[in-house]
Amino acid sequence: MNRSATFRQMVEQATRPVEELAQAQRRQPAAAGEDLFVWFEDTSARQQDGTRGIAGLPESLLPVAHGMKVVERHYAPGHPHLLTALRVRCSERAAERIAAIYTAALAVGTVAWVGTGSQYEVAWNALYSTQIGAEG
């Protein structure tokens, strides 16, 4: 699968309702940790009500909590829609962490795409396996 098809599949899965994700998480056995794959959209070119969006979520506003660690980071220079991507390891309460990331992003006028599970790990690896090392 090429990058474009992988990204399209990721977007389709990422736009499913959050309740569907929560139900899927409840059906899965509890794991020692879970990775969240987060993409922040660059909304700086968008105009709404005469103002522009911002270029992604500043990392200082990323809602980090106990048991949560950024393990990999990639910037997307020149990408038409994405600013940065983060792989975040959560040892507990992943659904709450996802909600906090969405809320923080919306509060500053940008969009966060968050996913969990093997399909997101496959997409992550397909998108970033050619980049040298983790930046995080």
C-alpha positions as CSV (number, residue, x, y, z in Angstrom):
1,M,0.0,0.0,0.0
2,N,1.5,3.4,-0.9
3,R,1.6,6.4,1.4
4,S,-1.4,8.1,-0.2
5,A,-3.6,5.0,0.3
6,T,-2.3,4.4,3.8
7,F,-3.1,8.0,4.7
8,R,-6.6,7.9,3.2
9,Q,-7.3,4.7,5.2
10,M,-6.0,6.3,8.3
11,V,-8.3,9.4,7.8
12,E,-11.3,7.2,7.2
13,Q,-10.7,5.3,10.4
14,A,-9.8,8.5,12.3
15,T,-13.1,10.1,11.5
16,R,-15.2,7.3,13.0
17,P,-17.2,8.4,16.1
18,V,-15.3,8.5,19.4
19,E,-17.9,6.3,21.0
20,E,-17.1,3.6,18.5
21,L,-13.4,3.8,19.6
22,A,-14.4,3.7,23.2
23,Q,-16.5,0.6,22.7
24,A,-13.7,-1.1,20.8
25,Q,-11.3,-0.3,23.7
26,R,-13.7,-1.8,26.2
27,R,-13.9,-5.1,24.2
28,Q,-10.1,-5.4,24.2
29,P,-8.2,-6.8,27.3
30,A,-6.4,-4.3,29.4
31,A,-2.8,-3.9,28.2
32,A,0.3,-2.6,30.1
33,G,0.4,0.4,27.8
34,E,-1.2,1.8,24.7
35,D,0.2,4.0,22.0
36,L,-1.8,7.0,20.8
37,F,-0.9,8.2,17.3
38,V,-1.6,11.9,17.1
39,W,-1.5,14.2,14.0
40,F,-2.0,17.9,14.4
41,E,-3.4,19.8,11.5
42,D,-1.9,23.0,10.3
43,T,-4.9,25.4,10.2
44,S,-2.9,28.6,9.7
45,A,-4.2,29.1,6.2
46,R,-7.8,28.8,7.2
47,Q,-9.9,31.9,7.7
48,Q,-12.9,32.0,9.9
49,D,-14.7,35.1,11.2
50,G,-11.9,37.2,9.7
51,T,-9.1,35.5,11.7
52,R,-6.6,32.7,10.8
53,G,-6.1,29.4,12.6
54,I,-2.8,28.5,14.1
55,A,0.0,26.3,12.9
56,G,-0.7,23.2,15.0
57,L,-0.8,22.7,18.7
58,P,2.2,24.2,20.6
59,E,3.8,21.4,22.5
60,S,3.7,23.4,25.7
61,L,-0.1,23.0,25.5
62,L,-0.1,19.2,25.0
63,P,-2.0,17.9,28.0
64,V,0.6,15.6,29.5
65,A,-0.4,13.5,32.6
66,H,1.1,10.9,34.8
67,G,1.7,7.7,32.8
68,M,1.8,9.5,29.5
69,K,5.1,10.0,27.5
70,V,5.8,11.3,24.0
71,V,8.0,8.6,22.6
72,E,8.4,9.8,19.0
73,R,7.9,13.1,17.2
74,H,7.9,14.1,13.5
75,Y,7.5,17.4,11.9
76,A,5.8,17.6,8.5
77,P,7.5,20.6,6.7
78,G,5.9,21.3,3.4
79,H,2.9,19.1,4.0
80,P,-0.3,20.8,2.9
81,H,-2.3,19.9,5.9
82,L,-0.2,18.5,8.7
83,L,2.2,20.2,11.1
84,T,3.4,17.6,13.5
85,A,2.9,14.0,14.5
86,L,3.4,12.4,17.9
87,R,3.4,8.9,19.2
88,V,2.4,9.0,22.8
89,R,2.6,6.1,25.2
90,C,-0.2,5.9,27.8
91,S,0.0,3.4,30.7
92,E,-3.6,4.2,31.8
93,R,-6.8,6.0,30.9
94,A,-6.2,6.3,27.2
95,A,-9.8,7.5,26.5
96,E,-9.3,10.4,28.9
97,R,-6.0,11.3,27.3
98,I,-7.6,11.3,23.8
99,A,-10.3,13.6,25.0
100,A,-7.8,15.9,26.6
101,I,-5.7,16.1,23.4
102,Y,-8.8,16.8,21.3
103,T,-10.0,19.5,23.7
104,A,-6.5,21.2,23.9
105,A,-6.3,21.3,20.2
106,L,-9.7,22.8,19.7
107,A,-9.1,25.3,22.4
108,V,-6.2,26.8,20.4
109,G,-8.0,26.6,17.0
110,T,-6.4,23.6,15.5
111,V,-7.4,19.9,14.9
112,A,-5.9,16.7,16.4
113,W,-6.4,13.4,14.7
114,V,-5.9,10.7,17.3
115,G,-6.0,6.9,16.8
116,T,-5.0,3.8,18.6
117,G,-4.4,0.2,17.7
118,S,-2.6,-1.9,15.1
119,Q,-4.0,-0.1,12.0
120,Y,-2.6,3.2,13.3
121,E,0.7,1.7,14.1
122,V,0.9,0.3,10.5
123,A,0.0,3.7,9.1
124,W,2.6,5.4,11.4
125,N,5.3,3.0,10.3
126,A,4.4,3.4,6.6
127,L,4.5,7.2,6.9
128,Y,7.6,7.5,9.0
129,S,9.8,4.4,8.5
130,T,11.9,6.2,5.9
131,Q,12.8,9.0,8.3
132,I,16.0,8.6,10.2
133,G,15.5,8.0,13.9
134,A,12.9,9.4,16.2
135,E,13.0,13.1,16.9
136,G,11.5,12.6,20.4
